[in-house]
Amino acid sequence: LCHFLSIMFRECVLYTMKQFEVAGRYMFNERVGLKGQYAYFYFQDKENHLNKSAMHKVTLEAVYNLGNALNLNYAFQERFTLLLHGGAGISFLKPKESYDFEKIGNLQLGITPMVKISNQVAFYMDVTPVLNLMQHYSYGGELLNADYKAQSGFFLNANAGFVFYLGSRNQHADWY
């Protein structure tokens, strides 16, 4: 479980968030790559548990190995690196008591520290602010404006997990 503060331009509300995420990344060389991601979020208002929504998010991001550029791999015996990622995507928000999904464009820019466990596994932590564009419903599932005027929404996503490297190489691009 994660708690986060939703910032719309007219309100600040504390939500409980549950999240599932799966992503794939391909590094073209030791510094630059591309990442595709799917994430599912479930939001629930901490004050009023009836205010809730579900969101599916798909993004495409450029990845830059900042750890490699700063020579962190050598400074930490090739055990630590830092990835910078940013891109755009689309989210599908399902407000409470609605059968339709709202389509929302989003932009995000994040940073991912990684620790190498073995040649095939690494542990990561990620912090990514997400800016939602043209959002009509709050994360609690309520209509933001009676006249259906869109607003920008923001939430900060933080997670941790494991990276599993595929392929036959003993040394992967994160650790050159």
GUBA-349875 format. One record per residue: z negated, x negated, y of N, C-alpha, C in turn; residue in three letters; residue number from 1. Coordinates in steps of 0.05 Angstrom, whole numbers, plus 32768, in hexadecimal, padded with zeros to 4 digits. Layout:
# residues N
(r (Z; X; Y); (Z; X; Y); (Z; X; Y); "ALA"; NUM)
...
//
This chain:
# residues 176
(r (8000; 7FEF; 7FE8); (8000; 8000; 8000); (8000; 7FEF; 8019); "LEU"; 1)
(r (800E; 7FF8; 802C); (8010; 7FEA; 8045); (800C; 7FFD; 805C); "CYS"; 2)
(r (7FFF; 7FF5; 8071); (7FFB; 8005; 8088); (800C; 7FF9; 809F); "HIS"; 3)
(r (8018; 800A; 80AF); (8028; 7FFF; 80C5); (8026; 8012; 80DC); "PHE"; 4)
(r (802D; 8008; 80F3); (802D; 8017; 810C); (804A; 801D; 8113); "LEU"; 5)
(r (8050; 8036; 8115); (806B; 803F; 811C); (806C; 8041; 813A); "SER"; 6)
(r (8080; 8035; 8146); (8082; 8036; 8163); (809C; 8044; 816A); "ILE"; 7)
(r (809A; 805C; 8173); (80B0; 806A; 817F); (80AC; 8068; 819D); "MET"; 8)
(r (80BF; 806D; 81AD); (80BB; 8068; 81CA); (80A7; 807C; 81D6); "PHE"; 9)
(r (80A0; 8091; 81C8); (808C; 80A3; 81D4); (8073; 80A6; 81C3); "ARG"; 10)
(r (8071; 809A; 81AB); (805A; 809D; 819B); (8054; 8084; 818B); "GLU"; 11)
(r (803A; 8080; 8185); (8032; 806B; 8172); (8020; 8078; 815E); "CYS"; 12)
(r (8027; 8077; 8144); (8019; 8084; 812F); (8015; 8071; 8118); "VAL"; 13)
(r (7FFD; 8072; 810C); (7FF8; 8061; 80F5); (8000; 806F; 80DB); "LEU"; 14)
(r (8011; 8062; 80CB); (801A; 806E; 80B2); (8012; 805D; 809A); "TYR"; 15)
(r (8011; 8069; 8083); (800F; 805B; 806A); (802B; 8059; 805F); "THR"; 16)
(r (8033; 8042; 8055); (804E; 803E; 804C); (804D; 8033; 802F); "MET"; 17)
(r (805E; 803E; 801E); (8063; 8033; 8003); (8080; 802A; 8003); "LYS"; 18)
(r (8085; 8014; 7FF6); (809F; 8008; 7FF7); (80A8; 7FFD; 7FDD); "GLN"; 19)
(r (80C2; 7FFF; 7FD7); (80CF; 7FF2; 7FC1); (80E8; 7FE5; 7FCC); "PHE"; 20)
(r (80EE; 7FCC; 7FC5); (8104; 7FBE; 7FCF); (8111; 7FAC; 7FBA); "GLU"; 21)
(r (812C; 7FAC; 7FBA); (813B; 7F99; 7FA9); (8151; 7F8D; 7FBA); "VAL"; 22)
(r (8155; 7F73; 7FB7); (8169; 7F66; 7FC7); (8177; 7F50; 7FB7); "ALA"; 23)
(r (818F; 7F49; 7FBF); (819E; 7F33; 7FB4); (81A8; 7F21; 7FCA); "GLY"; 24)
(r (81A7; 7F07; 7FC5); (81B0; 7EF4; 7FDA); (81C2; 7EE0; 7FCE); "ARG"; 25)
(r (81D8; 7ED9; 7FDC); (81EA; 7EC4; 7FD4); (81EB; 7EB0; 7FEA); "TYR"; 26)
(r (81E5; 7E96; 7FE4); (81E6; 7E81; 7FF8); (8201; 7E73; 7FF4); "MET"; 27)
(r (8211; 7E73; 800A); (822B; 7E66; 800A); (8228; 7E47; 8009); "PHE"; 28)
(r (8213; 7E3E; 8015); (820C; 7E21; 8015); (81EE; 7E20; 8018); "ASN"; 29)
(r (81E3; 7E08; 801D); (81C6; 7E05; 801F); (81B9; 7E12; 8037); "GLU"; 30)
(r (81CA; 7E1B; 804A); (81BE; 7E26; 8063); (81C6; 7E43; 8068); "ARG"; 31)
(r (81DD; 7E4D; 8060); (81E7; 7E67; 8068); (81EC; 7E79; 8050); "VAL"; 32)
(r (81E4; 7E92; 8051); (81E9; 7EA4; 803C); (81EB; 7EC1; 8045); "GLY"; 33)
(r (81ED; 7ED3; 8032); (81F0; 7EF0; 8037); (81DD; 7EFF; 8025); "LEU"; 34)
(r (81D0; 7F13; 802F); (81BC; 7F22; 8020); (81C2; 7F40; 8022); "LYS"; 35)
(r (81C2; 7F4D; 800B); (81C4; 7F6A; 800A); (81AA; 7F75; 8000); "GLY"; 36)
(r (81A1; 7F8C; 800B); (8187; 7F96; 8004); (8187; 7FB5; 8003); "GLN"; 37)
(r (8177; 7FBF; 7FF0); (8171; 7FDC; 7FEF); (8152; 7FDE; 7FF0); "TYR"; 38)
(r (8148; 7FF0; 8001); (812B; 7FF4; 8003); (8125; 8012; 8004); "ALA"; 39)
(r (8110; 801A; 7FF7); (8106; 8035; 7FF8); (80EA; 8035; 8006); "TYR"; 40)
(r (80E6; 8046; 8019); (80CD; 8048; 8027); (80C3; 8065; 8026); "PHE"; 41)
(r (80A9; 8067; 8022); (809B; 8081; 8023); (8086; 807F; 8039); "TYR"; 42)
(r (8089; 808F; 804E); (8076; 808F; 8065); (8064; 80A7; 8064); "PHE"; 43)
(r (804B; 80A3; 806B); (8038; 80BA; 806D); (8025; 80B5; 8084); "GLN"; 44)
(r (8023; 80C9; 8095); (8011; 80C7; 80AD); (7FF4; 80C4; 80A3); "ASP"; 45)
(r (7FE6; 80B1; 80AF); (7FCA; 80AC; 80A6); (7FB7; 80C3; 80AF); "LYS"; 46)
(r (7FBE; 80D0; 80C5); (7FAD; 80E6; 80CF); (7FB3; 8101; 80C2); "GLU"; 47)
(r (7FCD; 8106; 80BF); (7FD6; 8120; 80B3); (7FE7; 811A; 809B); "ASN"; 48)
(r (7FDC; 811D; 8083); (7FEA; 8115; 806B); (8003; 8127; 8065); "HIS"; 49)
(r (8005; 813D; 8072); (801D; 814E; 806F); (8035; 8143; 807D); "LEU"; 50)
(r (8031; 8131; 8090); (8047; 8124; 809E); (8050; 810C; 808E); "ASN"; 51)
(r (8068; 810E; 8082); (8072; 80F9; 8071); (8090; 80FA; 8070); "LYS"; 52)
(r (809C; 80E4; 8067); (80B9; 80E2; 8064); (80BF; 80CC; 8050); "SER"; 53)
(r (80D7; 80CC; 8046); (80E1; 80B7; 8034); (80FB; 80AC; 8041); "ALA"; 54)
(r (80FF; 8092; 803E); (8116; 8085; 8049); (8122; 8071; 8036); "MET"; 55)
(r (813D; 8073; 8033); (814C; 805F; 8024); (815B; 804E; 8039); "HIS"; 56)
(r (815A; 8033; 8035); (8167; 8021; 8048); (8178; 800D; 803A); "LYS"; 57)
(r (8191; 800A; 8043); (81A3; 7FF6; 8038); (81AC; 7FE4; 804F); "VAL"; 58)
(r (81A9; 7FC9; 804B); (81B0; 7FB6; 8060); (81C1; 7F9F; 8056); "THR"; 59)
(r (81CF; 7F93; 8068); (81DE; 7F7B; 8062); (81D6; 7F67; 8078); "LEU"; 60)
(r (81CD; 7F4F; 806F); (81C2; 7F3C; 8082); (81CE; 7F20; 807E); "GLU"; 61)
(r (81D0; 7F11; 8093); (81D5; 7EF4; 8092); (81BB; 7EE6; 808D); "ALA"; 62)
(r (81BB; 7ED1; 807E); (81A3; 7EC1; 8078); (81A8; 7EA4; 8081); "VAL"; 63)
(r (8193; 7E99; 808E); (8195; 7E7D; 8096); (817C; 7E6F; 808B); "TYR"; 64)
(r (8180; 7E58; 807E); (816A; 7E49; 8072); (815E; 7E37; 8088); "ASN"; 65)
(r (814B; 7E41; 8097); (813F; 7E33; 80AD); (812E; 7E1B; 80A2); "LEU"; 66)
(r (8123; 7E1E; 808A); (8114; 7E08; 807E); (8125; 7DF0; 8079); "GLY"; 67)
(r (813E; 7DF5; 8070); (8150; 7DDF; 806C); (8158; 7DD2; 8086); "ASN"; 68)
(r (815D; 7DE2; 809A); (8165; 7DD7; 80B4); (814F; 7DC6; 80C1); "ALA"; 69)
(r (8135; 7DCE; 80BB); (811E; 7DC0; 80C6); (8114; 7DAA; 80B3); "LEU"; 70)
(r (8121; 7DA6; 809D); (8119; 7D92; 8089); (80FE; 7D98; 807D); "ASN"; 71)
(r (80F7; 7DB2; 807B); (80DD; 7DB9; 806F); (80DD; 7DB4; 8051); "LEU"; 72)
(r (80F4; 7DB5; 8044); (80F6; 7DB0; 8027); (80EC; 7D94; 8020); "ASN"; 73)
(r (80F3; 7D81; 8030); (80EB; 7D65; 802A); (80CE; 7D61; 8032); "TYR"; 74)
(r (80C6; 7D6D; 8048); (80AA; 7D6A; 8052); (8096; 7D75; 803E); "ALA"; 75)
(r (809E; 7D8A; 802F); (808C; 7D97; 801C); (8095; 7D93; 7FFF); "PHE"; 76)
(r (80A1; 7D7C; 7FF9); (80AA; 7D75; 7FDE); (80BB; 7D8B; 7FD1); "GLN"; 77)
(r (80CD; 7D97; 7FE1); (80DF; 7DAB; 7FD7); (80D1; 7DC3; 7FCB); "GLU"; 78)
(r (80BA; 7DCA; 7FD5); (80AA; 7DE1; 7FCB); (80A8; 7DF8; 7FDF); "ARG"; 79)
(r (80B0; 7DF4; 7FF9); (80AD; 7E08; 800D); (80C6; 7E0A; 801E); "PHE"; 80)
(r (80CF; 7E22; 8024); (80E5; 7E25; 8037); (80E1; 7E3F; 8047); "THR"; 81)
(r (80F2; 7E42; 805B); (80EF; 7E58; 806E); (810B; 7E64; 8073); "LEU"; 82)
(r (810F; 7E7D; 806C); (8129; 7E8A; 8071); (8127; 7E9D; 8089); "LEU"; 83)
(r (813C; 7E9D; 8099); (813F; 7EB0; 80AF); (8155; 7EC3; 80A7); "LEU"; 84)
(r (8151; 7EDD; 80AA); (8166; 7EF0; 80A3); (8168; 7F06; 80B8); "HIS"; 85)
(r (8180; 7F10; 80BB); (8184; 7F26; 80CE); (819E; 7F34; 80C9); "GLY"; 86)
(r (819E; 7F4E; 80CF); (81B7; 7F5D; 80CA); (81B3; 7F7A; 80D2); "GLY"; 87)
(r (81C5; 7F8B; 80C7); (81C6; 7FA7; 80CD); (81C8; 7FB7; 80B3); "ALA"; 88)
(r (81C2; 7FD1; 80B6); (81C3; 7FE2; 809F); (81C2; 7FFF; 80A7); "GLY"; 89)
(r (81BF; 800F; 8093); (81BD; 802C; 8097); (81A6; 8036; 8086); "ILE"; 90)
(r (8197; 8049; 8092); (8180; 8055; 8084); (8186; 8073; 8081); "SER"; 91)
(r (817A; 807E; 806D); (817C; 809B; 8068); (815F; 80A5; 8067); "PHE"; 92)
(r (8156; 80B3; 807C); (813B; 80BD; 807E); (813A; 80DA; 8077); "LEU"; 93)
(r (8129; 80E1; 8064); (8126; 80FD; 805B); (810B; 8107; 8067); "LYS"; 94)
(r (810D; 8117; 807C); (80F4; 8122; 8088); (80E7; 8136; 8076); "PRO"; 95)
(r (80CD; 813B; 807B); (80BE; 814E; 806B); (80CC; 8169; 806C); "LYS"; 96)
(r (80CA; 8178; 8057); (80D5; 8193; 8055); (80F2; 8195; 805D); "GLU"; 97)
(r (8102; 8181; 8057); (811F; 8181; 805E); (812E; 8179; 8045); "SER"; 98)
(r (8146; 8185; 8042); (8157; 817E; 802B); (816C; 816A; 8033); "TYR"; 99)
(r (816F; 8165; 804D); (8183; 8153; 8057); (8177; 8138; 805F); "ASP"; 100)
(r (8187; 8123; 805D); (8180; 8109; 8066); (818B; 8103; 8081); "PHE"; 101)
(r (817C; 80F7; 8093); (8186; 80EE; 80AD); (8190; 80D2; 80A9); "GLU"; 102)
(r (81A8; 80CC; 80B4); (81B4; 80B2; 80B3); (81AC; 80A2; 80CC); "LYS"; 103)
(r (81A1; 808A; 80C8); (8196; 807A; 80DE); (81A1; 805E; 80DB); "ILE"; 104)
(r (81AD; 8053; 80F0); (81B5; 8037; 80F0); (819D; 8026; 80F6); "GLY"; 105)
(r (819C; 800E; 80EA); (8185; 7FFC; 80F0); (818E; 7FDF; 80F3); "ASN"; 106)
(r (817E; 7FD1; 8102); (8181; 7FB4; 8106); (8167; 7FA7; 80FE); "LEU"; 107)
(r (8169; 7F8F; 80F2); (8150; 7F81; 80EB); (8154; 7F63; 80EC); "GLN"; 108)
(r (813E; 7F56; 80F1); (813D; 7F39; 80F2); (8123; 7F30; 80E6); "LEU"; 109)
(r (8123; 7F1F; 80D1); (810A; 7F18; 80C4); (8108; 7EFB; 80BC); "GLY"; 110)
(r (80F1; 7EF4; 80B3); (80EB; 7ED8; 80AB); (80DE; 7ED9; 808F); "ILE"; 111)
(r (80E6; 7EC7; 807E); (80DC; 7EC7; 8062); (80D3; 7EAB; 805A); "THR"; 112)
(r (80B9; 7EA5; 805A); (80B0; 7E8C; 804E); (80B1; 7E8F; 802F); "PRO"; 113)
(r (80B8; 7E79; 8022); (80BA; 7E79; 8005); (80AD; 7E60; 7FFA); "MET"; 114)
(r (80A0; 7E63; 7FE3); (8093; 7E4D; 7FD4); (80A0; 7E4C; 7FB8); "VAL"; 115)
(r (80AA; 7E35; 7FB2); (80B7; 7E31; 7F98); (80A2; 7E2E; 7F82); "LYS"; 116)
(r (80A4; 7E3F; 7F6D); (8092; 7E3E; 7F56); (809F; 7E2E; 7F40); "ILE"; 117)
(r (80B8; 7E33; 7F3B); (80C8; 7E23; 7F27); (80E5; 7E23; 7F31); "SER"; 118)
(r (80F6; 7E17; 7F21); (8113; 7E17; 7F28); (811F; 7E33; 7F27); "ASN"; 119)
(r (8112; 7E46; 7F1A); (811E; 7E61; 7F18); (810E; 7E76; 7F27); "GLN"; 120)
(r (80F7; 7E70; 7F31); (80E5; 7E84; 7F3E); (80D9; 7E79; 7F58); "VAL"; 121)
(r (80D7; 7E8A; 7F6C); (80C9; 7E83; 7F85); (80BA; 7E9B; 7F8E); "ALA"; 122)
(r (80A4; 7E96; 7F9D); (8094; 7EAC; 7FA9); (809C; 7EAE; 7FC6); "PHE"; 123)
(r (809F; 7EC6; 7FD0); (80A6; 7ECA; 7FEC); (8093; 7EDE; 7FFA); "TYR"; 124)
(r (8091; 7EDB; 8014); (8085; 7EEF; 8026); (809A; 7EF4; 803C); "MET"; 125)
(r (809C; 7F0C; 8045); (80B0; 7F13; 8058); (80A5; 7F25; 806E); "ASP"; 126)
(r (80AC; 7F20; 8086); (80A5; 7F31; 809D); (80BF; 7F37; 80AC); "VAL"; 127)
(r (80C5; 7F51; 80AE); (80DE; 7F5A; 80BA); (80D9; 7F72; 80CC); "THR"; 128)
(r (80DD; 7F6F; 80E6); (80DD; 7F87; 80F8); (80F7; 7F96; 80F4); "PRO"; 129)
(r (80F6; 7FB0; 80F2); (810D; 7FC1; 80EE); (8110; 7FD4; 8106); "VAL"; 130)
(r (8126; 7FD4; 8114); (812C; 7FE5; 812A); (813F; 7FFB; 8120); "LEU"; 131)
(r (8136; 8014; 8120); (8147; 802A; 8119); (8154; 8036; 8131); "ASN"; 132)
(r (816E; 803B; 8130); (817E; 8045; 8146); (8185; 8062; 8141); "LEU"; 133)
(r (8184; 8073; 8156); (818C; 808F; 8154); (817B; 809E; 8140); "MET"; 134)
(r (8161; 809D; 8142); (814F; 80AB; 8130); (8146; 80C5; 813C); "GLN"; 135)
(r (8147; 80DB; 812D); (8140; 80F6; 8137); (8124; 80FF; 812C); "HIS"; 136)
(r (811C; 80F3; 8116); (8102; 80FB; 810A); (80EF; 80E3; 8109); "TYR"; 137)
(r (80D5; 80E9; 810C); (80C1; 80D4; 810A); (80BE; 80CC; 80EC); "SER"; 138)
(r (80B0; 80B6; 80E7); (80AB; 80AE; 80CC); (8099; 80C2; 80BE); "TYR"; 139)
(r (808B; 80D2; 80CD); (807B; 80E8; 80C2); (808C; 8100; 80BB); "GLY"; 140)
(r (80A6; 8100; 80C1); (80B8; 8116; 80BA); (80BA; 812B; 80CF); "GLY"; 141)
(r (80AF; 8127; 80E6); (80B0; 813C; 80FB); (80C7; 8136; 810E); "GLU"; 142)
(r (80D4; 814B; 8118); (80E9; 8149; 812C); (80DD; 813D; 8145); "LEU"; 143)
(r (80EA; 8128; 8150); (80DF; 811A; 8167); (80E3; 812A; 8181); "LEU"; 144)
(r (80F9; 8137; 8184); (80FF; 8146; 819C); (810B; 8161; 8194); "ASN"; 145)
(r (8102; 8176; 81A1); (810B; 8191; 819C); (8129; 8194; 81A1); "ALA"; 146)
(r (8133; 8184; 81B4); (8150; 8185; 81BB); (8161; 8172; 81A9); "ASP"; 147)
(r (8155; 8167; 8195); (8162; 8156; 8181); (816D; 813C; 818E); "TYR"; 148)
(r (8160; 8132; 81A2); (8168; 8119; 81AF); (815E; 8102; 819F); "LYS"; 149)
(r (8170; 80EF; 8199); (8169; 80D8; 8188); (8158; 80C4; 8197); "ALA"; 150)
(r (8148; 80B5; 8189); (8138; 809F; 8193); (813B; 8087; 8181); "GLN"; 151)
(r (8131; 8070; 818B); (8130; 8058; 817A); (8114; 8057; 816E); "SER"; 152)
(r (8113; 804F; 8155); (80F9; 804B; 8147); (80F6; 802F; 813E); "GLY"; 153)
(r (80DE; 8027; 8138); (80D9; 800B; 8131); (80C2; 800B; 811C); "PHE"; 154)
(r (80C5; 7FFA; 8108); (80AE; 7FF4; 80F7); (80AF; 7FD8; 80ED); "PHE"; 155)
(r (8098; 7FCD; 80E7); (8096; 7FB1; 80DE); (8092; 7FB2; 80C0); "LEU"; 156)
(r (80A3; 7FA5; 80B1); (80A2; 7FA5; 8094); (8098; 7F89; 808B); "ASN"; 157)
(r (8083; 7F88; 807B); (8079; 7F6F; 8070); (8076; 7F73; 8052); "ALA"; 158)
(r (8080; 7F60; 8043); (807D; 7F62; 8026); (807D; 7F46; 8019); "ASN"; 159)
(r (8076; 7F46; 8000); (8075; 7F2D; 7FF1); (8080; 7F32; 7FD5); "ALA"; 160)
(r (808A; 7F1E; 7FC8); (8094; 7F21; 7FAD); (809F; 7F07; 7FA2); "GLY"; 161)
(r (80B0; 7F0A; 7F8E); (80BB; 7EF3; 7F80); (80DA; 7EF3; 7F82); "PHE"; 162)
(r (80E5; 7EDB; 7F84); (8102; 7ED7; 7F84); (8108; 7ECB; 7F68); "VAL"; 163)
(r (811B; 7ED7; 7F5A); (8125; 7ECD; 7F41); (8141; 7EC2; 7F44); "PHE"; 164)
(r (8145; 7EA9; 7F3F); (815F; 7E9C; 7F44); (8170; 7EA0; 7F2B); "TYR"; 165)
(r (8189; 7EA9; 7F2F); (819C; 7EAD; 7F19); (81B0; 7E96; 7F1B); "LEU"; 166)
(r (81BC; 7E90; 7F05); (81D0; 7E7B; 7F04); (81C7; 7E64; 7EF4); "GLY"; 167)
(r (81DA; 7E51; 7EEF); (81D4; 7E3B; 7EDD); (81CA; 7E21; 7EEC); "SER"; 168)
(r (81CA; 7E22; 7F06); (81C1; 7E0A; 7F14); (81A3; 7E05; 7F11); "ARG"; 169)
(r (819C; 7DEC; 7F0F); (8180; 7DE5; 7F0E); (8173; 7DE6; 7F2A); "ASN"; 170)
(r (8182; 7DE0; 7F3E); (8179; 7DE0; 7F5A); (8189; 7DF5; 7F6A); "GLN"; 171)
(r (817B; 7E08; 7F76); (8189; 7E1D; 7F84); (8189; 7E16; 7FA2); "HIS"; 172)
(r (819B; 7E24; 7FB1); (81A0; 7E1D; 7FCD); (8188; 7E1D; 7FDF); "ALA"; 173)
(r (8173; 7E2C; 7FD8); (815B; 7E2D; 7FE8); (814C; 7E12; 7FE9); "ASP"; 174)
(r (8151; 7E02; 7FD4); (8141; 7DEA; 7FD1); (8151; 7DD0; 7FD2); "TRP"; 175)
(r (8169; 7DD0; 7FDD); (8178; 7DB7; 7FE0); (816A; 7DA5; 7FF3); "TYR"; 176)
//
